[in-house]
Amino acid sequence: MMEIFMPDLINGALKYYPSRYELVRVAAIRTSSLMRGDPPLISKKEAAGHKSTIISLIEIKEGLWKIKE
């Protein structure tokens, strides 16, 4: 399981969504899709042992998932 430091994760994701409220909204959408069964966009090794909320923030931070507007 990959070590996660939440402030780094959140601050990294904020470069794509400068508003914390927008980040929460986008992360909630991705978390819902992960919980419905969509596969993670990160490697299985990175995703192992993490909840879907953390996986969604990692994907956003790495620029792998963005909401279509």
Backbone bond lengths (Angstrom), bond angles and torsions (degrees), N, CA, C in turn:
res aa  C-N    CA-C-N  psi(-1)  N-CA   C-N-CA  omega(-1)  CA-C   N-CA-C  phi
1 M - - - 1.454 - - 1.522 108.45 -
2 M 1.297 114.85 133.43 1.461 122.24 -178.85 1.537 109.80 -74.37
3 E 1.329 116.18 137.92 1.464 121.09 177.72 1.523 109.46 -74.03
4 I 1.332 117.21 129.42 1.456 122.48 -177.30 1.523 109.59 -116.83
5 F 1.335 116.06 129.37 1.459 122.00 173.42 1.526 105.96 -112.79
6 M 1.322 116.16 107.00 1.463 122.01 -169.72 1.532 114.38 -55.68
7 P 1.333 120.98 -44.39 1.470 118.01 179.25 1.531 112.96 -58.55
8 D 1.330 117.86 -38.96 1.468 120.56 177.22 1.518 110.99 -65.57
9 L 1.312 116.14 -40.06 1.460 121.42 -180.00 1.531 110.86 -64.00
10 I 1.307 116.64 -47.68 1.466 121.28 -178.78 1.526 111.15 -68.18
11 N 1.326 117.42 -45.07 1.466 120.42 -179.85 1.531 111.29 -64.69
12 G 1.320 116.90 -34.96 1.462 120.33 176.26 1.514 111.75 -66.46
13 A 1.327 116.70 -38.54 1.468 120.88 179.28 1.524 111.37 -72.13
14 L 1.318 117.02 -27.36 1.475 120.55 -178.89 1.531 112.53 -68.88
15 K 1.324 118.49 -15.71 1.464 118.73 177.34 1.529 110.84 -70.64
16 Y 1.324 117.63 -22.35 1.468 121.44 176.13 1.524 111.84 -91.74
17 Y 1.317 116.90 -31.42 1.467 122.89 179.52 1.522 107.83 -132.05
18 P 1.330 119.01 92.77 1.466 121.88 -173.46 1.525 114.52 -62.34
19 S 1.318 117.62 -24.08 1.459 120.72 178.39 1.532 109.53 -89.14
20 R 1.309 116.49 127.20 1.470 119.86 178.38 1.523 111.55 -61.46
21 Y 1.328 116.27 -33.23 1.462 120.20 179.24 1.530 111.02 -66.75
22 E 1.314 115.81 -40.72 1.460 120.25 177.69 1.528 110.04 -66.73
23 L 1.325 116.94 -40.26 1.469 120.82 177.78 1.517 110.85 -60.68
24 V 1.316 117.43 -43.25 1.466 120.68 179.05 1.525 110.40 -62.64
25 R 1.327 116.27 -42.38 1.462 120.41 -179.88 1.527 111.47 -63.45
26 V 1.323 116.57 -45.63 1.455 121.60 -179.04 1.534 110.62 -67.24
27 A 1.325 117.18 -43.18 1.463 120.65 178.67 1.529 111.11 -63.35
28 A 1.318 117.42 -35.67 1.468 120.84 178.15 1.523 110.97 -65.95
29 I 1.323 116.93 -39.06 1.466 120.47 178.02 1.527 110.10 -63.48
30 R 1.327 116.34 -46.55 1.475 119.84 -179.57 1.523 111.15 -67.09
31 T 1.316 117.67 -39.16 1.460 121.13 178.47 1.522 110.39 -61.19
32 S 1.317 116.80 -41.75 1.466 120.44 178.37 1.524 111.26 -61.52
33 S 1.330 116.29 -42.03 1.464 118.41 179.96 1.524 111.45 -67.51
34 L 1.329 117.36 -35.64 1.466 119.99 175.97 1.528 111.13 -65.38
35 M 1.310 116.26 -39.58 1.463 120.33 -179.37 1.539 111.29 -70.15
36 R 1.333 117.06 -26.14 1.466 120.71 176.56 1.518 111.69 -78.06
37 G 1.323 118.01 -11.09 1.455 120.17 176.09 1.508 116.66 120.28
38 D 1.325 118.44 1.07 1.465 119.88 176.24 1.527 109.47 -63.85
39 P 1.326 117.57 139.75 1.468 119.40 179.95 1.525 111.16 -72.86
40 P 1.321 117.68 147.38 1.470 120.47 176.68 1.527 110.59 -65.98
41 L 1.311 116.47 149.55 1.455 122.33 178.69 1.528 112.09 -87.46
42 I 1.315 116.34 -7.59 1.463 121.18 176.35 1.524 108.10 -97.97
43 S 1.310 117.04 168.41 1.467 120.30 -178.10 1.532 110.74 -65.56
44 K 1.308 114.98 155.97 1.468 120.24 178.98 1.527 110.76 -62.26
45 K 1.331 116.65 -31.35 1.464 120.91 178.34 1.526 110.40 -65.37
46 E 1.334 117.06 -42.71 1.464 120.75 178.87 1.527 111.58 -69.23
47 A 1.326 116.45 -35.71 1.464 120.85 -176.17 1.525 112.88 -80.76
48 A 1.312 117.06 -19.15 1.466 120.95 -174.82 1.519 111.85 -58.65
49 G 1.320 115.20 127.19 1.453 121.19 174.92 1.513 115.49 83.45
50 H 1.325 118.33 -1.75 1.460 121.07 -179.40 1.519 110.64 -104.48
51 K 1.309 115.14 149.21 1.455 120.69 176.03 1.526 109.17 -77.42
52 S 1.318 115.14 163.90 1.457 120.51 -175.74 1.534 112.59 -63.04
53 T 1.322 118.27 -28.26 1.466 120.11 178.02 1.529 111.04 -65.08
54 I 1.310 116.93 -41.93 1.463 121.51 179.31 1.523 109.80 -69.22
55 I 1.323 116.68 -42.06 1.464 120.58 179.11 1.524 110.16 -60.26
56 S 1.333 116.97 -42.65 1.460 119.38 -179.67 1.532 110.99 -64.20
57 L 1.318 118.28 -40.26 1.468 120.63 178.14 1.529 111.82 -66.95
58 I 1.320 117.36 -36.95 1.471 120.29 176.72 1.524 109.88 -63.55
59 E 1.339 116.51 -44.01 1.464 120.35 179.46 1.523 111.45 -62.15
60 I 1.317 116.92 -41.35 1.468 120.84 179.22 1.525 110.02 -66.96
61 K 1.332 117.10 -43.62 1.470 121.27 -179.17 1.527 111.19 -61.32
62 E 1.330 116.91 -39.24 1.456 120.82 -178.78 1.534 112.68 -82.54
63 G 1.326 116.73 -1.30 1.463 120.56 178.03 1.504 114.12 76.42
64 L 1.330 117.58 17.91 1.458 121.27 -178.08 1.520 113.21 -83.05
65 W 1.326 117.28 -22.46 1.457 120.10 -177.13 1.516 109.72 -136.50
66 K 1.319 114.82 127.58 1.465 121.41 175.90 1.505 107.93 -134.78
67 I 1.295 116.30 150.10 1.457 121.03 178.68 1.528 108.75 -79.73
68 K 1.316 116.21 140.00 1.471 120.81 177.16 1.516 108.43 -82.75
69 E 1.292 115.99 128.20 1.465 119.74 -178.64 1.498 112.01 -112.47
